[in-house]
Amino acid sequence: MAEEKKHVAIRVYGKVQGVFFRASTQEKAQALGLTGFVQNEDDGTVYLEAEGDAEALRKLEQWVHEGPKNAKVSRVDIKNIKELKGFDGFEQRR
């Protein structure tokens, strides 16, 4: 039986804009077979939502605590969301 899909919303704080955080997150998520989106926020954070199996989401959650090499992550907030949105692929948004 396939593991049930989960949906998380993640907000990443720190020096996370202008360091290829979105592109790197998209690459990582696609490599893990996740769907969703990532975007820069006006407050300087990066916000993403991802759907997929729990193990892949755990790996993404671990990864965002580090991010790409020039990022300086100070804090990560993760929320589990009950309803799935059925994203088509994983995209970067503005």
PyMOL Python script that loads the backbone (N, CA, C, O; Angstrom):
from pymol import cmd

cmd.read_pdbstr("""\
ATOM      1  N   MET A   1       0.842  -1.193   0.000  1.00  0.00           N
ATOM      2  CA  MET A   1       0.000   0.000   0.000  1.00  0.00           C
ATOM      3  C   MET A   1       0.885   1.255   0.000  1.00  0.00           C
ATOM      4  O   MET A   1       1.815   1.370   0.798  1.00  0.00           O
ATOM      5  N   ALA A   2       0.588   2.169  -0.886  1.00  0.00           N
ATOM      6  CA  ALA A   2       1.377   3.403  -0.974  1.00  0.00           C
ATOM      7  C   ALA A   2       1.125   4.266   0.257  1.00  0.00           C
ATOM      8  O   ALA A   2       0.023   4.300   0.805  1.00  0.00           O
ATOM      9  N   GLU A   3       2.165   4.950   0.664  1.00  0.00           N
ATOM     10  CA  GLU A   3       2.038   5.844   1.804  1.00  0.00           C
ATOM     11  C   GLU A   3       1.124   7.003   1.411  1.00  0.00           C
ATOM     12  O   GLU A   3       1.173   7.494   0.283  1.00  0.00           O
ATOM     13  N   GLU A   4       0.298   7.427   2.351  1.00  0.00           N
ATOM     14  CA  GLU A   4      -0.625   8.506   2.031  1.00  0.00           C
ATOM     15  C   GLU A   4       0.136   9.814   1.821  1.00  0.00           C
ATOM     16  O   GLU A   4       1.135  10.085   2.487  1.00  0.00           O
ATOM     17  N   LYS A   5      -0.351  10.599   0.899  1.00  0.00           N
ATOM     18  CA  LYS A   5       0.300  11.882   0.607  1.00  0.00           C
ATOM     19  C   LYS A   5       0.030  12.872   1.728  1.00  0.00           C
ATOM     20  O   LYS A   5      -1.036  12.869   2.344  1.00  0.00           O
ATOM     21  N   LYS A   6       1.018  13.717   1.978  1.00  0.00           N
ATOM     22  CA  LYS A   6       0.878  14.762   2.974  1.00  0.00           C
ATOM     23  C   LYS A   6       1.143  16.107   2.323  1.00  0.00           C
ATOM     24  O   LYS A   6       1.704  16.185   1.230  1.00  0.00           O
ATOM     25  N   HIS A   7       0.726  17.178   3.017  1.00  0.00           N
ATOM     26  CA  HIS A   7       0.878  18.541   2.499  1.00  0.00           C
ATOM     27  C   HIS A   7       1.454  19.396   3.621  1.00  0.00           C
ATOM     28  O   HIS A   7       0.915  19.417   4.728  1.00  0.00           O
ATOM     29  N   VAL A   8       2.543  20.096   3.339  1.00  0.00           N
ATOM     30  CA  VAL A   8       3.124  20.989   4.340  1.00  0.00           C
ATOM     31  C   VAL A   8       3.305  22.388   3.759  1.00  0.00           C
ATOM     32  O   VAL A   8       3.497  22.564   2.556  1.00  0.00           O
ATOM     33  N   ALA A   9       3.238  23.377   4.649  1.00  0.00           N
ATOM     34  CA  ALA A   9       3.568  24.765   4.320  1.00  0.00           C
ATOM     35  C   ALA A   9       4.795  25.113   5.148  1.00  0.00           C
ATOM     36  O   ALA A   9       4.817  24.886   6.357  1.00  0.00           O
ATOM     37  N   ILE A  10       5.810  25.661   4.501  1.00  0.00           N
ATOM     38  CA  ILE A  10       7.075  25.960   5.173  1.00  0.00           C
ATOM     39  C   ILE A  10       7.450  27.418   4.913  1.00  0.00           C
ATOM     40  O   ILE A  10       7.429  27.885   3.774  1.00  0.00           O
ATOM     41  N   ARG A  11       7.792  28.129   5.989  1.00  0.00           N
ATOM     42  CA  ARG A  11       8.315  29.495   5.838  1.00  0.00           C
ATOM     43  C   ARG A  11       9.739  29.497   6.366  1.00  0.00           C
ATOM     44  O   ARG A  11      10.007  29.042   7.478  1.00  0.00           O
ATOM     45  N   VAL A  12      10.660  30.023   5.539  1.00  0.00           N
ATOM     46  CA  VAL A  12      12.082  30.005   5.867  1.00  0.00           C
ATOM     47  C   VAL A  12      12.559  31.442   6.082  1.00  0.00           C
ATOM     48  O   VAL A  12      12.372  32.309   5.229  1.00  0.00           O
ATOM     49  N   TYR A  13      13.185  31.676   7.252  1.00  0.00           N
ATOM     50  CA  TYR A  13      13.669  33.000   7.623  1.00  0.00           C
ATOM     51  C   TYR A  13      15.185  33.044   7.524  1.00  0.00           C
ATOM     52  O   TYR A  13      15.851  32.010   7.574  1.00  0.00           O
ATOM     53  N   GLY A  14      15.730  34.257   7.381  1.00  0.00           N
ATOM     54  CA  GLY A  14      17.177  34.432   7.342  1.00  0.00           C
ATOM     55  C   GLY A  14      17.578  35.079   6.032  1.00  0.00           C
ATOM     56  O   GLY A  14      16.778  35.765   5.396  1.00  0.00           O
ATOM     57  N   LYS A  15      18.829  34.856   5.630  1.00  0.00           N
ATOM     58  CA  LYS A  15      19.286  35.354   4.329  1.00  0.00           C
ATOM     59  C   LYS A  15      18.919  34.294   3.299  1.00  0.00           C
ATOM     60  O   LYS A  15      19.717  33.414   2.978  1.00  0.00           O
ATOM     61  N   VAL A  16      17.700  34.395   2.790  1.00  0.00           N
ATOM     62  CA  VAL A  16      17.182  33.335   1.918  1.00  0.00           C
ATOM     63  C   VAL A  16      16.680  33.867   0.569  1.00  0.00           C
ATOM     64  O   VAL A  16      16.161  33.106  -0.248  1.00  0.00           O
ATOM     65  N   GLN A  17      16.839  35.166   0.345  1.00  0.00           N
ATOM     66  CA  GLN A  17      16.506  35.714  -0.974  1.00  0.00           C
ATOM     67  C   GLN A  17      17.785  36.172  -1.646  1.00  0.00           C
ATOM     68  O   GLN A  17      18.698  36.667  -0.986  1.00  0.00           O
ATOM     69  N   GLY A  18      17.853  36.005  -2.971  1.00  0.00           N
ATOM     70  CA  GLY A  18      19.044  36.393  -3.713  1.00  0.00           C
ATOM     71  C   GLY A  18      20.187  35.396  -3.570  1.00  0.00           C
ATOM     72  O   GLY A  18      21.335  35.718  -3.877  1.00  0.00           O
ATOM     73  N   VAL A  19      19.876  34.181  -3.101  1.00  0.00           N
ATOM     74  CA  VAL A  19      20.905  33.146  -2.933  1.00  0.00           C
ATOM     75  C   VAL A  19      20.475  31.843  -3.636  1.00  0.00           C
ATOM     76  O   VAL A  19      20.924  30.755  -3.275  1.00  0.00           O
ATOM     77  N   PHE A  20      19.606  31.976  -4.637  1.00  0.00           N
ATOM     78  CA  PHE A  20      19.092  30.827  -5.409  1.00  0.00           C
ATOM     79  C   PHE A  20      18.300  29.860  -4.552  1.00  0.00           C
ATOM     80  O   PHE A  20      18.259  28.663  -4.837  1.00  0.00           O
ATOM     81  N   PHE A  21      17.664  30.378  -3.491  1.00  0.00           N
ATOM     82  CA  PHE A  21      16.889  29.494  -2.619  1.00  0.00           C
ATOM     83  C   PHE A  21      15.708  28.879  -3.359  1.00  0.00           C
ATOM     84  O   PHE A  21      15.445  27.684  -3.228  1.00  0.00           O
ATOM     85  N   ARG A  22      14.999  29.692  -4.134  1.00  0.00           N
ATOM     86  CA  ARG A  22      13.827  29.148  -4.855  1.00  0.00           C
ATOM     87  C   ARG A  22      14.234  28.094  -5.873  1.00  0.00           C
ATOM     88  O   ARG A  22      13.638  27.018  -5.934  1.00  0.00           O
ATOM     89  N   ALA A  23      15.255  28.406  -6.676  1.00  0.00           N
ATOM     90  CA  ALA A  23      15.695  27.455  -7.703  1.00  0.00           C
ATOM     91  C   ALA A  23      16.192  26.162  -7.066  1.00  0.00           C
ATOM     92  O   ALA A  23      15.898  25.070  -7.552  1.00  0.00           O
ATOM     93  N   SER A  24      16.947  26.291  -5.974  1.00  0.00           N
ATOM     94  CA  SER A  24      17.485  25.113  -5.299  1.00  0.00           C
ATOM     95  C   SER A  24      16.369  24.288  -4.662  1.00  0.00           C
ATOM     96  O   SER A  24      16.405  23.058  -4.687  1.00  0.00           O
ATOM     97  N   THR A  25      15.377  24.973  -4.093  1.00  0.00           N
ATOM     98  CA  THR A  25      14.234  24.280  -3.489  1.00  0.00           C
ATOM     99  C   THR A  25      13.453  23.526  -4.557  1.00  0.00           C
ATOM    100  O   THR A  25      13.041  22.384  -4.350  1.00  0.00           O
ATOM    101  N   GLN A  26      13.254  24.179  -5.704  1.00  0.00           N
ATOM    102  CA  GLN A  26      12.532  23.526  -6.804  1.00  0.00           C
ATOM    103  C   GLN A  26      13.276  22.266  -7.254  1.00  0.00           C
ATOM    104  O   GLN A  26      12.665  21.214  -7.441  1.00  0.00           O
ATOM    105  N   GLU A  27      14.591  22.380  -7.425  1.00  0.00           N
ATOM    106  CA  GLU A  27      15.414  21.236  -7.826  1.00  0.00           C
ATOM    107  C   GLU A  27      15.293  20.083  -6.825  1.00  0.00           C
ATOM    108  O   GLU A  27      15.086  18.929  -7.201  1.00  0.00           O
ATOM    109  N   LYS A  28      15.431  20.434  -5.531  1.00  0.00           N
ATOM    110  CA  LYS A  28      15.377  19.429  -4.468  1.00  0.00           C
ATOM    111  C   LYS A  28      14.009  18.750  -4.449  1.00  0.00           C
ATOM    112  O   LYS A  28      13.917  17.524  -4.384  1.00  0.00           O
ATOM    113  N   ALA A  29      12.947  19.557  -4.505  1.00  0.00           N
ATOM    114  CA  ALA A  29      11.584  19.018  -4.459  1.00  0.00           C
ATOM    115  C   ALA A  29      11.319  18.093  -5.645  1.00  0.00           C
ATOM    116  O   ALA A  29      10.725  17.027  -5.486  1.00  0.00           O
ATOM    117  N   GLN A  30      11.762  18.504  -6.829  1.00  0.00           N
ATOM    118  CA  GLN A  30      11.552  17.673  -8.016  1.00  0.00           C
ATOM    119  C   GLN A  30      12.330  16.367  -7.904  1.00  0.00           C
ATOM    120  O   GLN A  30      11.835  15.311  -8.296  1.00  0.00           O
ATOM    121  N   ALA A  31      13.547  16.439  -7.368  1.00  0.00           N
ATOM    122  CA  ALA A  31      14.355  15.235  -7.192  1.00  0.00           C
ATOM    123  C   ALA A  31      13.684  14.266  -6.212  1.00  0.00           C
ATOM    124  O   ALA A  31      13.838  13.050  -6.326  1.00  0.00           O
ATOM    125  N   LEU A  32      12.942  14.819  -5.252  1.00  0.00           N
ATOM    126  CA  LEU A  32      12.247  13.987  -4.254  1.00  0.00           C
ATOM    127  C   LEU A  32      10.850  13.564  -4.718  1.00  0.00           C
ATOM    128  O   LEU A  32      10.154  12.836  -4.010  1.00  0.00           O
ATOM    129  N   GLY A  33      10.443  14.018  -5.901  1.00  0.00           N
ATOM    130  CA  GLY A  33       9.137  13.650  -6.430  1.00  0.00           C
ATOM    131  C   GLY A  33       7.984  14.402  -5.777  1.00  0.00           C
ATOM    132  O   GLY A  33       6.859  13.904  -5.744  1.00  0.00           O
ATOM    133  N   LEU A  34       8.256  15.597  -5.257  1.00  0.00           N
ATOM    134  CA  LEU A  34       7.220  16.392  -4.600  1.00  0.00           C
ATOM    135  C   LEU A  34       6.602  17.389  -5.581  1.00  0.00           C
ATOM    136  O   LEU A  34       7.218  17.755  -6.581  1.00  0.00           O
ATOM    137  N   THR A  35       5.391  17.817  -5.284  1.00  0.00           N
ATOM    138  CA  THR A  35       4.739  18.862  -6.062  1.00  0.00           C
ATOM    139  C   THR A  35       4.449  20.037  -5.141  1.00  0.00           C
ATOM    140  O   THR A  35       4.414  19.889  -3.920  1.00  0.00           O
ATOM    141  N   GLY A  36       4.240  21.214  -5.740  1.00  0.00           N
ATOM    142  CA  GLY A  36       3.936  22.405  -4.956  1.00  0.00           C
ATOM    143  C   GLY A  36       4.548  23.633  -5.589  1.00  0.00           C
ATOM    144  O   GLY A  36       4.699  23.710  -6.808  1.00  0.00           O
ATOM    145  N   PHE A  37       4.907  24.609  -4.739  1.00  0.00           N
ATOM    146  CA  PHE A  37       5.493  25.853  -5.236  1.00  0.00           C
ATOM    147  C   PHE A  37       6.379  26.475  -4.169  1.00  0.00           C
ATOM    148  O   PHE A  37       6.293  26.136  -2.989  1.00  0.00           O
ATOM    149  N   VAL A  38       7.235  27.396  -4.613  1.00  0.00           N
ATOM    150  CA  VAL A  38       8.085  28.166  -3.706  1.00  0.00           C
ATOM    151  C   VAL A  38       8.078  29.612  -4.202  1.00  0.00           C
ATOM    152  O   VAL A  38       8.101  29.859  -5.408  1.00  0.00           O
ATOM    153  N   GLN A  39       8.045  30.567  -3.267  1.00  0.00           N
ATOM    154  CA  GLN A  39       8.021  31.971  -3.665  1.00  0.00           C
ATOM    155  C   GLN A  39       8.701  32.842  -2.621  1.00  0.00           C
ATOM    156  O   GLN A  39       8.739  32.502  -1.438  1.00  0.00           O
ATOM    157  N   ASN A  40       9.243  33.987  -3.081  1.00  0.00           N
ATOM    158  CA  ASN A  40       9.772  34.997  -2.173  1.00  0.00           C
ATOM    159  C   ASN A  40       8.607  35.799  -1.617  1.00  0.00           C
ATOM    160  O   ASN A  40       7.626  36.049  -2.318  1.00  0.00           O
ATOM    161  N   GLU A  41       8.714  36.197  -0.367  1.00  0.00           N
ATOM    162  CA  GLU A  41       7.700  37.036   0.261  1.00  0.00           C
ATOM    163  C   GLU A  41       8.271  38.437   0.460  1.00  0.00           C
ATOM    164  O   GLU A  41       9.487  38.618   0.526  1.00  0.00           O
ATOM    165  N   ASP A  42       7.381  39.428   0.554  1.00  0.00           N
ATOM    166  CA  ASP A  42       7.813  40.818   0.722  1.00  0.00           C
ATOM    167  C   ASP A  42       8.584  41.044   2.022  1.00  0.00           C
ATOM    168  O   ASP A  42       9.381  41.978   2.115  1.00  0.00           O
ATOM    169  N   ASP A  43       8.352  40.195   3.026  1.00  0.00           N
ATOM    170  CA  ASP A  43       9.035  40.371   4.317  1.00  0.00           C
ATOM    171  C   ASP A  43      10.435  39.747   4.336  1.00  0.00           C
ATOM    172  O   ASP A  43      11.084  39.717   5.383  1.00  0.00           O
ATOM    173  N   GLY A  44      10.907  39.246   3.180  1.00  0.00           N
ATOM    174  CA  GLY A  44      12.256  38.693   3.106  1.00  0.00           C
ATOM    175  C   GLY A  44      12.332  37.199   3.360  1.00  0.00           C
ATOM    176  O   GLY A  44      13.411  36.610   3.287  1.00  0.00           O
ATOM    177  N   THR A  45      11.196  36.580   3.657  1.00  0.00           N
ATOM    178  CA  THR A  45      11.189  35.134   3.866  1.00  0.00           C
ATOM    179  C   THR A  45      10.942  34.431   2.534  1.00  0.00           C
ATOM    180  O   THR A  45      10.591  35.056   1.533  1.00  0.00           O
ATOM    181  N   VAL A  46      11.135  33.109   2.552  1.00  0.00           N
ATOM    182  CA  VAL A  46      10.739  32.269   1.425  1.00  0.00           C
ATOM    183  C   VAL A  46       9.625  31.371   1.931  1.00  0.00           C
ATOM    184  O   VAL A  46       9.735  30.767   2.998  1.00  0.00           O
ATOM    185  N   TYR A  47       8.538  31.287   1.147  1.00  0.00           N
ATOM    186  CA  TYR A  47       7.382  30.473   1.527  1.00  0.00           C
ATOM    187  C   TYR A  47       7.208  29.371   0.496  1.00  0.00           C
ATOM    188  O   TYR A  47       7.291  29.608  -0.709  1.00  0.00           O
ATOM    189  N   LEU A  48       6.962  28.153   0.995  1.00  0.00           N
ATOM    190  CA  LEU A  48       6.708  27.078   0.052  1.00  0.00           C
ATOM    191  C   LEU A  48       5.640  26.140   0.581  1.00  0.00           C
ATOM    192  O   LEU A  48       5.456  25.994   1.789  1.00  0.00           O
ATOM    193  N   GLU A  49       4.955  25.518  -0.333  1.00  0.00           N
ATOM    194  CA  GLU A  49       4.031  24.443  -0.004  1.00  0.00           C
ATOM    195  C   GLU A  49       4.446  23.251  -0.838  1.00  0.00           C
ATOM    196  O   GLU A  49       4.788  23.385  -2.012  1.00  0.00           O
ATOM    197  N   ALA A  50       4.412  22.075  -0.215  1.00  0.00           N
ATOM    198  CA  ALA A  50       4.813  20.866  -0.924  1.00  0.00           C
ATOM    199  C   ALA A  50       3.889  19.714  -0.549  1.00  0.00           C
ATOM    200  O   ALA A  50       3.410  19.619   0.580  1.00  0.00           O
ATOM    201  N   GLU A  51       3.657  18.854  -1.513  1.00  0.00           N
ATOM    202  CA  GLU A  51       2.857  17.651  -1.312  1.00  0.00           C
ATOM    203  C   GLU A  51       3.634  16.437  -1.793  1.00  0.00           C
ATOM    204  O   GLU A  51       4.389  16.496  -2.764  1.00  0.00           O
ATOM    205  N   GLY A  52       3.428  15.342  -1.088  1.00  0.00           N
ATOM    206  CA  GLY A  52       4.057  14.100  -1.510  1.00  0.00           C
ATOM    207  C   GLY A  52       4.088  13.128  -0.350  1.00  0.00           C
ATOM    208  O   GLY A  52       3.397  13.322   0.649  1.00  0.00           O
ATOM    209  N   ASP A  53       4.900  12.069  -0.481  1.00  0.00           N
ATOM    210  CA  ASP A  53       4.916  11.107   0.609  1.00  0.00           C
ATOM    211  C   ASP A  53       5.732  11.658   1.777  1.00  0.00           C
ATOM    212  O   ASP A  53       6.615  12.497   1.604  1.00  0.00           O
ATOM    213  N   ALA A  54       5.412  11.166   2.960  1.00  0.00           N
ATOM    214  CA  ALA A  54       5.945  11.718   4.206  1.00  0.00           C
ATOM    215  C   ALA A  54       7.471  11.680   4.260  1.00  0.00           C
ATOM    216  O   ALA A  54       8.094  12.621   4.751  1.00  0.00           O
ATOM    217  N   GLU A  55       8.074  10.613   3.764  1.00  0.00           N
ATOM    218  CA  GLU A  55       9.536  10.487   3.824  1.00  0.00           C
ATOM    219  C   GLU A  55      10.213  11.562   2.955  1.00  0.00           C
ATOM    220  O   GLU A  55      11.200  12.170   3.368  1.00  0.00           O
ATOM    221  N   ALA A  56       9.673  11.786   1.753  1.00  0.00           N
ATOM    222  CA  ALA A  56      10.224  12.815   0.863  1.00  0.00           C
ATOM    223  C   ALA A  56      10.054  14.200   1.491  1.00  0.00           C
ATOM    224  O   ALA A  56      10.948  15.041   1.395  1.00  0.00           O
ATOM    225  N   LEU A  57       8.917  14.435   2.126  1.00  0.00           N
ATOM    226  CA  LEU A  57       8.698  15.728   2.784  1.00  0.00           C
ATOM    227  C   LEU A  57       9.673  15.923   3.941  1.00  0.00           C
ATOM    228  O   LEU A  57      10.176  17.026   4.150  1.00  0.00           O
ATOM    229  N   ARG A  58       9.941  14.856   4.692  1.00  0.00           N
ATOM    230  CA  ARG A  58      10.920  14.954   5.785  1.00  0.00           C
ATOM    231  C   ARG A  58      12.294  15.366   5.254  1.00  0.00           C
ATOM    232  O   ARG A  58      12.989  16.183   5.857  1.00  0.00           O
ATOM    233  N   LYS A  59      12.673  14.779   4.108  1.00  0.00           N
ATOM    234  CA  LYS A  59      13.971  15.119   3.513  1.00  0.00           C
ATOM    235  C   LYS A  59      14.004  16.582   3.078  1.00  0.00           C
ATOM    236  O   LYS A  59      15.011  17.265   3.265  1.00  0.00           O
ATOM    237  N   LEU A  60      12.904  17.062   2.497  1.00  0.00           N
ATOM    238  CA  LEU A  60      12.839  18.473   2.094  1.00  0.00           C
ATOM    239  C   LEU A  60      12.905  19.378   3.327  1.00  0.00           C
ATOM    240  O   LEU A  60      13.599  20.394   3.322  1.00  0.00           O
ATOM    241  N   GLU A  61      12.181  19.003   4.377  1.00  0.00           N
ATOM    242  CA  GLU A  61      12.186  19.789   5.619  1.00  0.00           C
ATOM    243  C   GLU A  61      13.594  19.882   6.197  1.00  0.00           C
ATOM    244  O   GLU A  61      14.012  20.947   6.652  1.00  0.00           O
ATOM    245  N   GLN A  62      14.332  18.760   6.182  1.00  0.00           N
ATOM    246  CA  GLN A  62      15.717  18.783   6.664  1.00  0.00           C
ATOM    247  C   GLN A  62      16.564  19.698   5.787  1.00  0.00           C
ATOM    248  O   GLN A  62      17.381  20.471   6.288  1.00  0.00           O
ATOM    249  N   TRP A  63      16.365  19.604   4.481  1.00  0.00           N
ATOM    250  CA  TRP A  63      17.169  20.377   3.541  1.00  0.00           C
ATOM    251  C   TRP A  63      16.972  21.883   3.711  1.00  0.00           C
ATOM    252  O   TRP A  63      17.943  22.638   3.651  1.00  0.00           O
ATOM    253  N   VAL A  64      15.716  22.337   3.925  1.00  0.00           N
ATOM    254  CA  VAL A  64      15.491  23.792   3.993  1.00  0.00           C
ATOM    255  C   VAL A  64      16.147  24.421   5.220  1.00  0.00           C
ATOM    256  O   VAL A  64      16.346  25.636   5.251  1.00  0.00           O
ATOM    257  N   HIS A  65      16.485  23.624   6.228  1.00  0.00           N
ATOM    258  CA  HIS A  65      17.205  24.183   7.372  1.00  0.00           C
ATOM    259  C   HIS A  65      18.617  24.634   6.975  1.00  0.00           C
ATOM    260  O   HIS A  65      19.208  25.479   7.648  1.00  0.00           O
ATOM    261  N   GLU A  66      19.155  24.077   5.892  1.00  0.00           N
ATOM    262  CA  GLU A  66      20.462  24.464   5.358  1.00  0.00           C
ATOM    263  C   GLU A  66      20.295  25.347   4.132  1.00  0.00           C
ATOM    264  O   GLU A  66      20.853  26.442   4.058  1.00  0.00           O
ATOM    265  N   GLY A  67      19.521  24.855   3.171  1.00  0.00           N
ATOM    266  CA  GLY A  67      19.335  25.575   1.918  1.00  0.00           C
ATOM    267  C   GLY A  67      20.586  25.534   1.051  1.00  0.00           C
ATOM    268  O   GLY A  67      21.513  24.773   1.329  1.00  0.00           O
ATOM    269  N   PRO A  68      20.614  26.354  -0.005  1.00  0.00           N
ATOM    270  CA  PRO A  68      21.788  26.407  -0.870  1.00  0.00           C
ATOM    271  C   PRO A  68      22.976  27.024  -0.140  1.00  0.00           C
ATOM    272  O   PRO A  68      22.817  27.588   0.943  1.00  0.00           O
ATOM    273  N   LYS A  69      24.158  26.919  -0.726  1.00  0.00           N
ATOM    274  CA  LYS A  69      25.359  27.219   0.052  1.00  0.00           C
ATOM    275  C   LYS A  69      25.485  28.664   0.538  1.00  0.00           C
ATOM    276  O   LYS A  69      26.122  28.891   1.566  1.00  0.00           O
ATOM    277  N   ASN A  70      24.910  29.644  -0.149  1.00  0.00           N
ATOM    278  CA  ASN A  70      25.035  31.030   0.311  1.00  0.00           C
ATOM    279  C   ASN A  70      23.900  31.477   1.239  1.00  0.00           C
ATOM    280  O   ASN A  70      23.899  32.609   1.724  1.00  0.00           O
ATOM    281  N   ALA A  71      22.953  30.600   1.478  1.00  0.00           N
ATOM    282  CA  ALA A  71      21.845  30.951   2.367  1.00  0.00           C
ATOM    283  C   ALA A  71      22.299  30.889   3.822  1.00  0.00           C
ATOM    284  O   ALA A  71      23.192  30.121   4.178  1.00  0.00           O
ATOM    285  N   LYS A  72      21.664  31.712   4.652  1.00  0.00           N
ATOM    286  CA  LYS A  72      21.881  31.661   6.101  1.00  0.00           C
ATOM    287  C   LYS A  72      20.495  31.542   6.736  1.00  0.00           C
ATOM    288  O   LYS A  72      19.832  32.548   6.986  1.00  0.00           O
ATOM    289  N   VAL A  73      20.072  30.327   6.990  1.00  0.00           N
ATOM    290  CA  VAL A  73      18.735  30.093   7.524  1.00  0.00           C
ATOM    291  C   VAL A  73      18.746  30.306   9.035  1.00  0.00           C
ATOM    292  O   VAL A  73      19.528  29.686   9.756  1.00  0.00           O
ATOM    293  N   SER A  74      17.861  31.197   9.506  1.00  0.00           N
ATOM    294  CA  SER A  74      17.812  31.470  10.949  1.00  0.00           C
ATOM    295  C   SER A  74      16.653  30.747  11.622  1.00  0.00           C
ATOM    296  O   SER A  74      16.713  30.451  12.815  1.00  0.00           O
ATOM    297  N   ARG A  75      15.595  30.462  10.858  1.00  0.00           N
ATOM    298  CA  ARG A  75      14.413  29.838  11.463  1.00  0.00           C
ATOM    299  C   ARG A  75      13.556  29.207  10.368  1.00  0.00           C
ATOM    300  O   ARG A  75      13.494  29.710   9.247  1.00  0.00           O
ATOM    301  N   VAL A  76      12.905  28.109  10.705  1.00  0.00           N
ATOM    302  CA  VAL A  76      12.004  27.443   9.767  1.00  0.00           C
ATOM    303  C   VAL A  76      10.708  27.124  10.504  1.00  0.00           C
ATOM    304  O   VAL A  76      10.728  26.477  11.551  1.00  0.00           O
ATOM    305  N   ASP A  77       9.586  27.578   9.958  1.00  0.00           N
ATOM    306  CA  ASP A  77       8.268  27.225  10.503  1.00  0.00           C
ATOM    307  C   ASP A  77       7.615  26.231   9.554  1.00  0.00           C
ATOM    308  O   ASP A  77       7.534  26.476   8.350  1.00  0.00           O
ATOM    309  N   ILE A  78       7.151  25.115  10.092  1.00  0.00           N
ATOM    310  CA  ILE A  78       6.518  24.085   9.266  1.00  0.00           C
ATOM    311  C   ILE A  78       5.120  23.818   9.801  1.00  0.00           C
ATOM    312  O   ILE A  78       4.934  23.571  10.992  1.00  0.00           O
ATOM    313  N   LYS A  79       4.150  23.871   8.916  1.00  0.00           N
ATOM    314  CA  LYS A  79       2.756  23.579   9.279  1.00  0.00           C
ATOM    315  C   LYS A  79       2.251  22.443   8.423  1.00  0.00           C
ATOM    316  O   LYS A  79       2.436  22.447   7.206  1.00  0.00           O
ATOM    317  N   ASN A  80       1.614  21.470   9.047  1.00  0.00           N
ATOM    318  CA  ASN A  80       0.948  20.419   8.281  1.00  0.00           C
ATOM    319  C   ASN A  80      -0.430  20.933   7.886  1.00  0.00           C
ATOM    320  O   ASN A  80      -1.147  21.509   8.704  1.00  0.00           O
ATOM    321  N   ILE A  81      -0.790  20.720   6.630  1.00  0.00           N
ATOM    322  CA  ILE A  81      -2.085  21.153   6.120  1.00  0.00           C
ATOM    323  C   ILE A  81      -2.871  19.904   5.767  1.00  0.00           C
ATOM    324  O   ILE A  81      -2.374  19.006   5.088  1.00  0.00           O
ATOM    325  N   LYS A  82      -4.120  19.865   6.246  1.00  0.00           N
ATOM    326  CA  LYS A  82      -4.918  18.644   6.071  1.00  0.00           C
ATOM    327  C   LYS A  82      -5.285  18.373   4.618  1.00  0.00           C
ATOM    328  O   LYS A  82      -5.114  17.256   4.129  1.00  0.00           O
ATOM    329  N   GLU A  83      -5.794  19.404   3.922  1.00  0.00           N
ATOM    330  CA  GLU A  83      -6.296  19.125   2.572  1.00  0.00           C
ATOM    331  C   GLU A  83      -5.179  19.191   1.535  1.00  0.00           C
ATOM    332  O   GLU A  83      -4.300  20.050   1.596  1.00  0.00           O
ATOM    333  N   LEU A  84      -5.235  18.282   0.600  1.00  0.00           N
ATOM    334  CA  LEU A  84      -4.276  18.259  -0.510  1.00  0.00           C
ATOM    335  C   LEU A  84      -4.780  19.199  -1.598  1.00  0.00           C
ATOM    336  O   LEU A  84      -5.986  19.331  -1.809  1.00  0.00           O
ATOM    337  N   LYS A  85      -3.850  19.845  -2.281  1.00  0.00           N
ATOM    338  CA  LYS A  85      -4.238  20.774  -3.348  1.00  0.00           C
ATOM    339  C   LYS A  85      -4.026  20.169  -4.733  1.00  0.00           C
ATOM    340  O   LYS A  85      -4.462  20.742  -5.731  1.00  0.00           O
ATOM    341  N   GLY A  86      -3.361  19.017  -4.802  1.00  0.00           N
ATOM    342  CA  GLY A  86      -3.171  18.363  -6.105  1.00  0.00           C
ATOM    343  C   GLY A  86      -2.368  19.193  -7.083  1.00  0.00           C
ATOM    344  O   GLY A  86      -2.767  19.360  -8.235  1.00  0.00           O
ATOM    345  N   PHE A  87      -1.222  19.722  -6.626  1.00  0.00           N
ATOM    346  CA  PHE A  87      -0.370  20.536  -7.494  1.00  0.00           C
ATOM    347  C   PHE A  87       0.091  19.734  -8.698  1.00  0.00           C
ATOM    348  O   PHE A  87       0.210  18.510  -8.650  1.00  0.00           O
ATOM    349  N   ASP A  88       0.346  20.458  -9.779  1.00  0.00           N
ATOM    350  CA  ASP A  88       0.853  19.861 -11.008  1.00  0.00           C
ATOM    351  C   ASP A  88       2.312  20.272 -11.136  1.00  0.00           C
ATOM    352  O   ASP A  88       2.608  21.350 -11.652  1.00  0.00           O
ATOM    353  N   GLY A  89       3.232  19.419 -10.669  1.00  0.00           N
ATOM    354  CA  GLY A  89       4.643  19.767 -10.705  1.00  0.00           C
ATOM    355  C   GLY A  89       5.030  20.678  -9.531  1.00  0.00           C
ATOM    356  O   GLY A  89       4.231  20.915  -8.625  1.00  0.00           O
ATOM    357  N   PHE A  90       6.253  21.174  -9.567  1.00  0.00           N
ATOM    358  CA  PHE A  90       6.749  22.065  -8.507  1.00  0.00           C
ATOM    359  C   PHE A  90       7.284  23.319  -9.180  1.00  0.00           C
ATOM    360  O   PHE A  90       8.229  23.245  -9.966  1.00  0.00           O
ATOM    361  N   GLU A  91       6.686  24.479  -8.880  1.00  0.00           N
ATOM    362  CA  GLU A  91       7.048  25.698  -9.611  1.00  0.00           C
ATOM    363  C   GLU A  91       7.599  26.782  -8.695  1.00  0.00           C
ATOM    364  O   GLU A  91       7.316  26.837  -7.499  1.00  0.00           O
ATOM    365  N   GLN A  92       8.405  27.648  -9.324  1.00  0.00           N
ATOM    366  CA  GLN A  92       8.854  28.867  -8.643  1.00  0.00           C
ATOM    367  C   GLN A  92       7.857  29.951  -8.957  1.00  0.00           C
ATOM    368  O   GLN A  92       7.472  30.141 -10.111  1.00  0.00           O
ATOM    369  N   ARG A  93       7.438  30.662  -7.934  1.00  0.00           N
ATOM    370  CA  ARG A  93       6.584  31.824  -8.150  1.00  0.00           C
ATOM    371  C   ARG A  93       7.353  33.047  -7.707  1.00  0.00           C
ATOM    372  O   ARG A  93       8.355  32.931  -7.001  1.00  0.00           O
ATOM    373  N   ARG A  94       6.900  34.206  -8.109  1.00  0.00           N
ATOM    374  CA  ARG A  94       7.560  35.455  -7.719  1.00  0.00           C
ATOM    375  C   ARG A  94       7.359  35.724  -6.242  1.00  0.00           C
ATOM    376  O   ARG A  94       7.842  36.732  -5.726  1.00  0.00           O
TER     377      ARG A  94
END
""", "prot")
cmd.dss("prot")
cmd.show_as("cartoon", "prot")
cmd.util.cbc("prot")
cmd.orient("prot")
